Amino acid sequence: MPRPRTQLTDDQIRELETLAAVLNQKQISDYFGIPHRTFQAILERDESVSASYKRGKARAIASVAGGLLKQAREGNTSASMFYLKTQAGWRETDQQERLEPPKVYIVKPSELPEDAV
């Protein structure tokens, strides 16, 4: 006889939204005392669990992003740079802009045009 599928209770599903803001999936499965694979299977088959998890993650990201944006607007250079790199596609490179050195020609004064001197 196969084991019954592990299900989260309604209370656990509500709690999951809060946990998802601060814990990863492995930590959540440890918190609930279930194997990580079992928790992943629950997420895949139970839309209410998946929605609760995604909502908790999204709310945490929105909160942190809001704080980051506030700091950037207040002049925090590091916050501004991080925001622009992650949201506006800005990139740092190790390559310095290379300018070609000017071309220098050595000519005898007698070969210069009259108006060059």
C-alpha angles and dihedrals in degrees: 000000000000121000116259115257115265112245131186117235121239089256091052091049090053090046090049091068090060094042093050089064093064110017134060122231094266091052092047091052089050089049091054092042096239131120116268092240090053091052090050090050090051090051090051098048103034114064094191091056092046092048092049091050093048092046092052092049092046093050092050092048091048091051095050092042090052091054091047092050091048090053091047091052090050091058103265099154095199092051091047093050093047092049093049092047094050101035106026101036096245114161137194118218133195091219115098117217105265118215119195111244113246115267112250121201121194113212134165114255089240089061095055119102113252094249094052095075 
